[in-house]
Amino acid sequence: MYLNYWNFSGKWINSIREDNLYYIDMRRPSSDTLIFFLALAISMLPLVFCDYIVTSDGPCHFYNSHILVSWLLEGKKDFFLPFLQLNKYLDPNWITNAVQIPLVKLFPVIWAEKLFFALYLLVFAFGFRKVVKEINPKAVFLAGIGVIFAWNYILMKGFHNNAWSIAIWFWVLAFWIKSLRTPSVYTYAMITILFMALYLAHPVGLVFAFLSVGCVVLGYGLFHFKDKGLRSTVYFYLAEAGKLVLCSAIPVYLFITFYLRREWSKEANTAPFKVIANELLHLKSLILLSTKEEPFILVLVALILLMAVWFVVSRIRAGGWKMYDGLLLLFIASLVVVFNPPSSISGGLEIGVRLGMFPFFCLLFWLATFDFPPQVRLAVSFVALCIAGGLMYLRLPIHQKASDYASEIVTAIDSIEDQSTVLVLNYDWAGKTPEGEIISDKAWLFVHVDCYLGAYKDLVISDNYEANFWYFPLVERWETNMYMQTDKDRINFDNRPPRADMNSYKRRTGQYIDYVLMLSYSDEYAGHPYTGEIFQQLEAEYKPRFTSANRRAILYKRVMY
């Protein structure tokens, strides 16, 4: 029996028990392990050097988690009741709030956000590593590549539930592979819990969990068919199917009821075959903040494809079906899904982009079945580490500029009274530095950056997009919904430039807008008629309350009641 652990000198100890005697073999961890931890450390750098980890929708999730803490744990729901209601169903897209609620309750906002992203990165990285280790311990070097995928387009868009579903999917797959070799009550209990977590996260991860388990089990049965025969193979398939049904029964029931409750709109952004192929080959899902990242991503794609060519040639020469070749079926299935994306559960949410990484995950897992030479493992790990470092070299300054932007917006919080309503007029979703430089030429990071304010105090903020989707924990009341109740001629503050009939909000809803917050306003909009309407209303009922250091946040307070 092996008992592996770290000692205080930083060396790896193998304690080997033989006839009740212990022999201690001291050695350093493998280069694969060191490079994995180095890549993981690189991925954590934004958490070290940035106060805020800005993603497009991320601040809105934190804002709603703060509301849930106030509502559910602190009993301060009365202020929110005219504006929000709790979702009475247990729906997908809840995992982010479930993780954030204890963090928001226990830690300051900045630390709660850092810990949230740290947990995600750890679950993602170690989940990927566990999959390849369960397939083949000698393939653990591939985990260094897996870490690179942790920061992805889905995460930067703020689709945090979707990102978590991928990370949790890794663990479901790893535990199921483990159960094929060494079934145990503990393993199936973990799978059951993970399936429930997947349901709460996002349908994409849940669907791929079923797909991957099916493909792996099918391949495993085919491998043993020659020795076991038809009858035993059929019994094996029935037994695995039964285990899958038992482990996933509750989330499957919940998902079916969730799906049947509403009508679904079709995906509005379905791309042509050539476009999908181009995005797949260029791995657009990993180009996050700057177009300068593309050369590094192309090297990553080339590295994976070169390994795949070597592997396929070697397998053709060796012949035969291997134990985990069901992962080849999974890779093929993932390509079919990517090129034929399902209808969106809410149209226009870029389903193709959400799925773009899965073929690479499935291919890497299949590559893990091959024993690459030690020199190749070391070379691949080193190149992966260089790619991770190069990408972070480009991304970290952008993360820092985005954090500085968010920090400036948050300085307005001391000028806003607790339990107030805030209408936000955002003139620049892309964001600029004080010198006028575009912060990110790839992603709109600041669509909901103002929602950080709602993580500090009990506020009702206009652009709470999350509450406009019925499957999140909090749902807007249409009677006071600022998207609907400040519109003019069906144009509202989400327009560029914003338009808002804010002075009639009281007449429409019975509620006041206490503050108006203008983000990144510039004189280029001064001559626009919508801007004229805004300033006329401000002059009539509001007065300037606060202006941030670089004028990226200008706050007005209502003075007429």
N, C-alpha and C positions, 0 to 999 in steps of 0.2 A: 504494500500500500504506500502511495506517495503523498506526503504532506508538503505542499509547496507554499512558501511564504517569503516575504522580504525580511531581512534582518536589518539592524540599525546601521550597519556599515554600507548599505546600499547594494549588497550582493544577494543573489538568488540562492536560496537554500533548498536542496532536495534531501528530505529525510526519508530513507528507505528502510522499511522494517523487514528484517529477516530473522526468523526464530527468536523474536523478542529482543533482538539487538539492533541498534540504530547506527548506520554509517552515514556520515555527513559529507556530502559532495558540494563544495562551494564553487559557484560559477556565476558569471555575469549574465544578465538577461540577453536573449538573442537580439541581433540587429533588427529583426522584424519588429520585435516588441518595442525597442527603443525608438525606432522611426515612427511607429504608430503613436507613441506618446508624444513625440516631438510634433507630429502633424496635429494631434489633438491640442497641444499647447498653443500652436500657431492659431488654430481656429478660435481659441479663447481670447486672443489679444484684444478684440473690440470690447470685451467685457472689462478688461483691465484699464484701457486708455480712454474709454468713453463714459460719460455720465449716463447718457440715454442711448439705447440701441433702437434707432428709428427705423421702422418699417411702415409701409403705406397704411395698413389697417391696424397695426399693432397697438398704437395708443388708444384706439377705440375699445379694444378688448380689455386693456387695463382699466380704462374708465368704467366699463360695465362691471368689472370685477370689484372695483371700489364700491359701486352702487350696491352690489349683492352683499358685500360685507356690511355696509350700513343698514341694508334692508333686513337681511337674515340674521346677522350675528349681533348687531348693535341696536336693533329695534327702532331704527330711524326711517321708517318707510313712509310716514305721512306726507313729507315734502314731495316724494316722488309719485305718490298715488295719482295725482291728476294727469301725469304725463306717461307713466309706465305701468305695465302689469306683468306679473310673472307668467311665464309659459307653464301651463299646467301639465304638459307632457314632457317625458324624458326623451329628448331628441338628440341626433348627432349634432356636432359642432359645439359640444359642451366641455370638452376635455381641457381646453385652454383656461376657461373660467374655473374649472375644478382644481387645476394646478395653481392658478394665481390667487384664489381666495385665501388660502392659509398664508401665502407669501405676503400678500397685501396687508393682511391682518397683523402679521408678526414683525414685518420689516419696513423701514422707510421705502418710499416709492422707488428710488434709484436702485437700492439693493434688491428689492423685490423683482424688478425687471432683470437685473443681472442674474439673479438666481434662477429665474424662469428660463432664460436662454442657456444658462449653464446646464440645467437639468436636461433640456432638450438636446443639446450637443452631446452630453454623456450618454443619454438613452440611444440616440442615433448612432454614435460611433461604436459604442460597445455592443449594440444590437447587431450592426453589420459584422463586427468582428466575431461575434458568437456564431452567426450563421456560417461563415467560412470555416471557423474552427470546428464546428459540428460536422461539416462536410469532410474536411481534411485538415488536421492540425498543421500540416506542412504548407498550407495555403494562407496562413495568417498574415503573410506579407501583403495580401490584397486589401487588408483592413486600412492600410495607409492610403490607398486610393479611395476607399469608402468614406474616409473622413472629409475628403474634398467636397463630397456631395452634400455635406450637412448644411453648409450655407448655399442656399439655392434660390431660384426665382420665386418659388412658392412662398418661402419664408420671408423674402424681402417684400413681397406683395402684402404681407401680413395675413396670409392664409394659414394661420398658425395651427388650426385644427387639422388641416390637410397635411401639413408638415409633420405634426405629431403622429398622424395615422401611418405615415411611412416608417417612422422610427419604431412604432409599436409592431407594425407588420413584420419587421426583421425578427423580433423576439418570438412572435407566433411561429414563424417558419423554423427558427432555430430549435424551439422546444418540440415542434412536431418531428423534425428530423431526429432529435434525440430520442423521442418516444419510440421511433421505429427500431432503434437498437436496444434501448433499455427502458421499456415502459414502466411507469410507476404512478402511484396516486398523486404524488407531488407534481410530476410533470403535467398530468392532465388537469390538476387543479390550477396550475399556472396558466395553461392554455385557456381554460375557462375564464379566468380573470382577464387575460389579455384580449380575448374576443369581446368581452364586455367593454373594455377600454377602447377597443377599435370602433365599436359601435358609437360610443360617445365622442370619438374623434371625428371621423369623416368616412363617408361611404367608399371613397377610392381605396383606402387601406383595407377596409373590410372585404371588398370584392376581391382584391388581389390576395388576401389571406386565403379565401376559399379556393381561388384559382391555383395558388402555389401549392397548397396542401393536396389538392386533387392531382396535380401534375407529378408531384414528388411521390405520392402513394402509387400512382399508375406506373411510373418508371421503376419503383422499388419492386412492385409485384412482377413486372415483366422480367426483371433481372433474375428473380428467384423462380420463375415459371419452369425452367428446364429441370431444376432439381426437385421442386415441390409438386409440379403437376397442376392440371387444370382445377381439380377440386379444391386443393389447398389454396390456390391463388384466388379463386372466387371467394372462399371463406375469408381469406385475408382482406380482400376488398370490402366485403360486407362488414367485417369487424371494424375496419378503419372508418367506413362510412357511419357506422353506429356511434363510434367515438366522436366523430366530427359533429354529428347531430346532437349528442348529449352535451358536448362542450360549448356549442354555439346556439343552443335552443332558445335561450332568453333573448340574446341580441337579434337573432333571426326573427323571432316573433315581434320584437319592438320595431325592427326595420320594416317589416311588412306593414305593420299598422301605421308607421310613419309615412311610408310611401303611399298608402291608400287614403290618407287624410286629405291630401290636396291634389289639385291638378298641377302638372309640371309643364313649364315652358321648354321648348326645344333649344338646344345649343345654338346660339346666334353667331358664333365665331368659327364654325367648321371650315377648315382650310383645305385647299386642293392637295392632292397627293404629293405633287412636287414641292410644295411649301412645307408640308410635314416632313418629307424626306430631308430637305435642306436643314430644317430646324433640328432634326434628329442627328444628322451627321455633324453639324456644328455645335451640338449639345447646347442649344440656346438656353436651356433651363439653368445653366450654371453661369451665364453672363449676367451679372447682377447690377453693378453700379457704374461701369464704364465700358465703352467699346474697346478700350485697350486691353481688356481681359481676354479677348478672343484668341490671340496667339497661344496663350497658355492652355486654353480649353482645347484648341486644335491639337496641341501636343498630347494632351490627356487622351483625346479620342484616338489619335494615332497609336499611342502606347497600348490602349486596350485592344484595338483592332489587330496590331502586330502580335500580341499574345494570343488572340483568338485564332489567327491564321496558323501560327505555330502549333497551337493545341489541336486544331481541326486536322491538320496534316498528320500529326502524330497519332491521333485517334483513328484516322482512316487506315494508317499502316498497322496499328494494333488490332483494329477490328473488334467486333462484339459490342454488346450493350452492357453498360456499367451500372453500378448500383444507383447512382444519383443522376442518371441521364434523363430523369423526369424533368430536371432543370433545363434541358434543351427544349423540351415541350413547353415549359413555362416561358422561355425566351421567345419561342415562335408565337405563343399565345399573346404575349405582351406586344409584339409587333402588330399582330392583327388588331388588338384593341387600340393601339396608338393610331393606326391608319383608318380605323373605323370607330371613332370615339362615340361613346354612348350619348344620348340626349342629356343635357345638363339638368340637374335638379333645380337650377335657376339659371335661365338663359344668359349667355354672354360671359360666363366666368372662366373662359379659356381652358376648357377641359383638355384640349390637346397639349397645352403647356404643362398642365398638372400631371400628365401621364408621360412626359418626355423622358424622364430619368429611368423609368421602370425597365425598358429593354437593356439598359446598361447594368442595372442591378442584377437582372436575371442572367445576363451574359457573364458577369463577374462571378456569380455564384456557380455557374456551370464550369467556368475556368478553374474554380477551386477544387474540382475533382481531379485535376492533373497535378502531378509532382514535377513542377518546374525545377531545373537545376539550381543549386545554391547561388551560383554567380548571377543567374537571371533574376532570382528573387531579390538579391541585394541591389542589382542595377535598377530594377523596377521600383523598389522601395525608395531608392535615392532620387530617381526622377520624380516620383510622386511627391516626395518631400520638397523638391525644388519648385514644383508646380504650386503646391500649397503655399510656400513662402512667397513666390512671385505674385500670386493672386492677392495675398494679404498685403503685400507691399503696395499694390495698387488700391486696394479697398480700404485699408485702415485710415488713410487721410480723409477719404470721403465719409467714412463712418464718423470721424472726429468732427468734420465740418457740419454734418447732419446733427450730431449731438450738440454742437455749439448753437445751432439754429433752435433746436428744441429747448435748450437751456435759456435762451433769450426769451422765447415765448412764455416759459414758465415763470419768468420774473414778474409777470402780470398778476400772479396769484395773490400776492399780498394786497392788491388793490381791488380784489373781488370779495365781496362778503359771502360767507357761508350761506347755503340754501338760496342760491340765486339762479336766474335763468340767463343764458348767454347765447346771443346770436353771433355766429362767426362768418365773416366775409373774407374768404381766402382768395387772394388775387394771384397766387403763384404756387401751384402744386409741386413744381419741380424744385423750387427753392434756389436762392442765390446767397453767396457770401456777402459780407458788408462791402466788399470791393466790386460787387456786381457779377462775379463768376458764377456760372451754373454749377451747383454742387454735384449733381449726378446727371450725366448725359444719357443714362439708360433707364432709370426708374424714377417715378414720381413718389418721392418718399414722404411728402408733407401734406398729403390729402387730408389726414386727420390728426396732424401734429398738435392741434389745440386741445385734443382730448386728454393730453397729459394733465391739463389743469383739473380735470374731473377726477384725477387720481389723488388729489390733495385735499379737495373739499367736496361737500355735497352740492353738486351743480347739475342743472339740466342744460346740456349743450346741444346746439342745433344739429350739428352734423353727426349725430349718433346713428351712423348707417346700420350698425349691427342690429339695433332694435327695430329696424324696418323689415327685417327678415324673420318670419314667424318661427323658425326652428332654433333661434338662439334663446338663452334663458330669460332675457327681458324683451318685451314687445311694446312698441309705441302705441299709445292711444291716438287714434286718428283725429279725435276732436282737438288735441293740442299739439299734434305733430307739426314741428316748425317747417319741415319740407313742404307740407301741404297747406299750412295755414299762414304762410308768409309769401306764397306765390302770387304773381301778378301776370295775368294772361298766360298761365301755365308755365311761367318761367320763375325760377327761384334762386336761392343763394348758391346752388350748385352750378349755375351757369358761369361762364368766363366772359366778361366780368360778372360778378354776382349781381343779382337783382332780388330785392326783398321789400315787401310791403309790411314793414315791421310795425309801423304806427297803428295799423288796424288789427294787430294780433289780439289786443285786449278785447276789441269788439267781437272778433271772431270766436275767441276761446274763453274769455273771462280771466285770462292770465296775462301778466305783464312780461315784457322782455326787459330785464333789469340792466343788462350790459350788451353793448355791441363791440365786438373785437375785430379789428381789421388787420389782416396778415399780409405782409409784403405789398402793401399798397404803393403804387408808383404813379407819377404824373402822366404816364402814357395813357392811363384810363380817364384822365380828367375831363376830356371832351366827350366822353361816351354818355348817352342819355341815361343809362342805368346808374352811372356814377352820380350824375346830377340829382336823380331821385333820392339816392342814398343820403347825400349831404343835405338836401332839403329836409329830410326827416330827422337827421341828426341835429340840425340847427333848431328844429322845432321842439324836440323833446329830450335831447341828450346834451351832455357837456363833456369835454375831454377829461379823462381821469388819470391816464397813465400812458407814457410813451417809452418804449424800451430803448436801450442804448443805441442800437443801430436802426431804429424806427421800423423794425420788422414786425412789431406788435404795437398797435395803437388802440387803446381801450376808451370807450365812452360809457358814461353812466347815465341812466335815466333820471331826470330831475322833475318831470311832471307826472303826477299821479291823480 
